[in-house]
């Protein structure tokens, strides 16, 4: 109480006396303010959204967050600043002195000299309430607002950090980043689950194709990466892919992000598997190092026990079983399974998520590919693919990793719709 009175006198003395002119306040993010080493009354400006308001008789406390981190910055102000506009969800700009906090809960706090409400928020009409922890299913109804909650904020910060970590791994490993096209004439997966691309004026001239050939949203960048691997040896891409699957399961989206890599002069699956495991562990350790609070929130409230499972994956080599061993295990099961001929391919299966990685050695034998394309009537369309085998072909292979499934895996999020900002799936394209 004594500290609050001293603070009140200091605030009122500055308000009543003619304070000297100060140099312009330095603009800081909440994250930078919380981590500031100089807390000797430096004047700063912080902008963000009010997460909580607590008014005492003589002092007003605000918690402000700008999305730069999970933790809020405490703002302490004279009670004369109190108004109905200072409500949960309102956006504010606060100027004042950054000082050491007497509370053990935070190192610093902002002693406010000026508070400006930038945008009002009707707290009663706002779909999220202070101190209420809504289920992720409920938040999904508000894709334009759910990013303001703690849990979605943490997930999306982890997503951003994981994106940077993946790029860092490939850069450090000597890979060249390739921007593969989103619009393509290829069906890499061969599943027929494609979104066809047509101009909005198609109705007027249905007999014409804009590109002279049918065009689709990409389902994979593999074929384009195979082209580039013939020049750069190690290449990768990271971008959106699309599947027109009529599914609303917790593991499927119509639009999702894929990390794909292609490597020349690879002749064995263990070589590919080493890169796959290295990517997973390197990216995950960087995420855990750079945003531990966000990961901890997900593990604590969404997936208790996930922290131990993740640590086990990082500390141990991934378990490997052959296709033959897998068949023998499945033959002992009560269900009946159909087995296909063995190929030089590998999948990384993760409990709770399913297939996380899929990779294979590519067929580089010209005559084998030529025969397969001829049987399918695709020789003309894929003559360029045969050319890759005619002109300086090398053994090569590659893999793909579903980015949203990766986030599900490391955070323990059950539904894939909750790890992407704006989920697209059957019968749903909000915003």
N, C-alpha and C positions, 0 to 999 in steps of 0.2 A: 504494500500500500504506500510505503514511504517513497519507493521508486516511482510509482505512478504520479504522486503529488509533485515530485521534483520535475518529472517530465512535463507535467501540466504547466508548472510555473515557467519552464523554459519555452514551451510553445506559446504561452500567452504573452510573455515578455517580448518575443519576436513579433507577435501580432500587434501589440500596442505601441512598441517603440519603432522609430524609423530605422529599419535595418539597413546597413550599407548595401550597395549594389554588389551582386554576386556574379561570378562568371557563369556562362550558360551551363545548365546541368548536362552531365554526360549521360547519354541514353544507354541503358543496360538491359539485357534480357534478364528474366528472373533467374535463370541458371547462372549467369555471370555475377549477378548481385549476390546470390547465395554463396558463391565461391570467392567473393572479393577478399583480398588480403588487407586492403586499406580500409579500415572502418573508423577513421578519425573524423567523421562528419563530412565526408566528401558528398557534394551535392550531385544527385543523379535523377534521372527521369526513367520511370518504368511504366510500360503500357501492358494491359492485359485484361482479364475478366475476373470479376469477383467470385470467389468460391465460398466465402462465408463472411458474415457481418456479425460483430458482437459489440453491443453498445453498453458501456457502463455509465455511471453518473457523470464522470468527468473526462473519460477517455473512450475513444472509438477504436476498435480493432478490425482490420480487414485482412483477409487472406486473398492474395492476387496471384493468378497463374497465367502465363502466356503460351503454354504448350512446349516451352523449351526443355522442361524437365517435369518430373512427377511432383516434386516438393513445391509448396506454395511459399511466397514471400509475405511475411507479416508486415502490415502497414499500421503504424500507431499514429493516431491523430487526435486533436482536440475534439471534444464532443460537439463543438459548434459546427463541425463539418457534417454532422449527421443529417441525413435527409432520406426521403422515401426513394429517391433515385439510386441511392447506394444499396442495391439489392442483388441477391444471388443471380448471376448471369449477366449483369450489366458490365459494359466495357468502360474502363477508366484509364486516365493518364494521371500518374502521381509523381509529383516532384518534391524532393526533400533531401534530408541528410541520411546517409547510410551509416548506421552506428552499430556497435556491438550490442547484442541483445542480452538482457539480464536473465532471460529464460533458458533453461537447459534444452528446450526443444529445438532451438535454432541458434545459429552462431550470430546472425545479423538480423536487423530489422530496419525498416525505412520509417524515419520520423518525418511525417508528412507536413509540408508547408503549403502545398496546393494540391487539390484533388479536383479533377475535371471529369465529369461523366460524358463519355464519348457517345455511347449508345445505351438507351434504357432497355431494361428487360422486365417484362411482366412476370414476376416470379410465380404467381398463381397459375398463369396459363402455360408456363414453361413445362414441357413434359417430364423433366427430370427435377428431382427435389434434393435439397441439401441433406446430406447424410443418409440418403436412401440408396441402397445398392440394388439396382434393377437387373433382372436376368438379361443375358445377351439376346434372347429371343425378343424381348420387349424392345431393346435398343434398336434392333434391326428394322423396326417400323419407321425409324427416324434417321435415315442415312445422312441427312443434311445437318443433324445436330448431335449424333451419337459420338462424334469425334471429340466433343467437349467433356465427355465423361473420363474419369480416371482410367478405367480399364481399356477403353478404345484408344485413349491417348498413349498409354503404355504400349499396346500392341503395335500401333502405327509408328511409334518411335523405334521400336525393335525392328520393324519392317524396314525403316529407313537405314538403320545401322547395319542390318543384315545385307542390304543391297550394297552398301559401301564395302563391307567385309568380303563379299563375293568378288567384287571388282578388284579389290586389293589382292586376293589370293591369285587370281588369274594374271594380274600384272606382275606380281612377284615371281610367278612361275614362267614368265616369258610368253604368255599367250597374247595374241592380237585380237582386239575387240572388233567384231564385225556387226554392222547394222543390217540384218537380214530383212527382206521386205515383208510387210504385213499383207499386202495383196499379192497373190501368186496364182499361177496356172497349174501348180503341182498339188497332188494329194499325197503327201509324204506317208501318212499312216495307212492309206488304202482302205479306210473304214467307211468312206462315203458320208461321214457325219460332218458336212461342210456347210458354211454360210456362203452363199453365192453373192458376189458383188455386182450390182447393176446401178446405173445412174437413175435418179428419180424420174427422168424423162423417158424411161424404158417403155412405158405404156404407149407412148406415141410412135415408137419404132421398134416393136418387139423382135423384128427379124435381124437387127444389128447387135453386135457385141461391141462395147466401148473399146475393148482391147483387141478386137478381132478374134479372140478366143475366150472361152468361159474363164472367169476369174473368181477366186475365192479368198476368204480370210484364211490366213495361214494356220495350219495345225502343228507345224514344226518347221524349224529353220535348218534341219539336218542336211537337206540336199544342197542348199546354198552354202552351208559350211563346208561340205565336201569339196565344192568348187574352190573355196578360199584356202582350204588345207593343202591344196596342190601348189600353193604359192608361198604360204606363210608357216607351214608345218603345224603350228599349234594355234587354234582359233576358238573363240567362243562368242556367243550371243546371249542376250538377256532381254527379253521383251514379251509382249502379250501374244498369246495364242488363243485359238477359238475352236470349240467343238460344239456342234449342234446336237448334243445328246439330250434326249427327253428325260432328264433326271433331276430330282431335287434332293438327292442324297447329301449327307454331310461331308462327302468327299469330292463332290463334283461341282464345277462351275462351267458356264458357257464361255466365259472370258477369264483367263488366268495367265500367270506369268511363268515362263520356262527359262531355266538356265541350261544352255546346251553347249557342248564342247566337241571338237573334232580334232584328232591328233594323227598326223602322218607318221609312217615308219613304226607303227604299233603292230605287233604280231601275236600278242597273247592277251587273254582276258585279265590275268593278274596285273598287267601294266595299266590297263584301264581302271581296274578296281582300286589300285593305289591312288590314282588321281581323285577318284570319287570319294574315297575315305578321307583323303587329305583335304578336299574342299569342305566336306561336312565339318570336320573337326576344327580346321583353321577358322572358318567363318563363325562357328558357334563360340569358340573361345574368345574371339574378338567381340562378339555381341555381349557375352557375359562380362567381359572386362569393361566395356564402354557404357553399358546401361544396366547395371546390376539391380537397381531399384525397380525398374520397369519389369524385368524378368521375374524378380522376387514377388511382385504384386500378382502376376499371373499364376505363378506356382502356388502362392498362398491361398488365393481365393478361387481359382479356376481348376487347378489340378494338383491337389496335395499328393506328394509322393513323386511328382514329375522331376523335381530337382535331383533326387537320388538316381532315378532311371537315366537322366541325362548325363550325370557324372559317370555312371557306369559305362555308357557308350563312349565317352571321351577318354576314359582311362584304359579301356581294353580294346584289343583288335577286334574288328567286326568278324562275327562267326561266318564261316563260309562252308556251304555244302554244295555238292555237285548236283546236276540235274538227275543223275541216276539215284543218288541218295535221297533226293526229294521224292522221287517216284516211289521208292520203297517205303518211305514214311507214309505217303498218302494211300498206298495199297492197304495199310493196316487200319485206315480210318473206316468208319461205318458208312460214309458216303462213297459214291462211285465217281471217279474222275476219268476224263479222257486225256490221253497223253499224246503230244505231238512229237514229230521227229526232233532229235537234239540238234540245236544250232549253237553257233558261237555267240551266245548272248548272256547277259547277267542282269538281275534285278536286285535292288536293295529293298528288303521288306522290313517295315517298322511296325511294331505292335501299336494298335490304335489308329494308325494312319494307312497302312497297306503299302503299296508300291511307292517308294520315294524317288529312287533312281531307276532308270532303265538304260542299258547300254549294249553295244554289240560290236563285233568286228565286221567291217563291211566287205561285201563280195567284190574283189578286185579282178577276178578272172574274166577276161573279155568274152570268151566264147560262152561261158555259163550265163552271163547277163544277156547276151545277144539272143540266146535261145529262149530265155524266160520272157523277154520283151516281145519276141516274135509270137510266142504262144498267146500272149495277152493282147496282141494287136497294138502295141505301144511303141514299136521301134521308131517310127517317125517322130513322135512327141518327145521321146527321150534319147534321141540321137546324140544330144549334147552330153548326156550322162555316159554314153558309150565312148564318146571322145575323151573323157577324163581317163578312161582305161587305155586308150590308144596312144596318148601323148604323155609319156613320163609317169605312168601310174605307179603307186607305191602301196604297200599294205597300210591300212588305216582303220581307225575305229573311233567311236564317240559315244556320248551318253547325254541324257537329259535329266534334269531334276525339277520337279514341280515346286515352285517357290512357295506357294501357299501351303502346300503339304509340309514343306520344311519348317515353316513357322508354326504349324500345328504341332509338329514333332517336338520342337525345342521349348515351346510355351505350354503345351498340354491343352490347347484349345480344341474342343470337341468338334465344332462345326466350321468348315472351311469358309463359310460366308462371313465369319467374324474376324478374319485375318486379312481382308482386302477392303479398301475404303468404300468401294461401290460395287457390291456383288451383282453379277449378272447370271441368271439361271432361268430355267423354263418358267414362263408366265410372269417374269419379274425383271423389269428394267427401269427401276426408279431413278430419277434424275437423268 
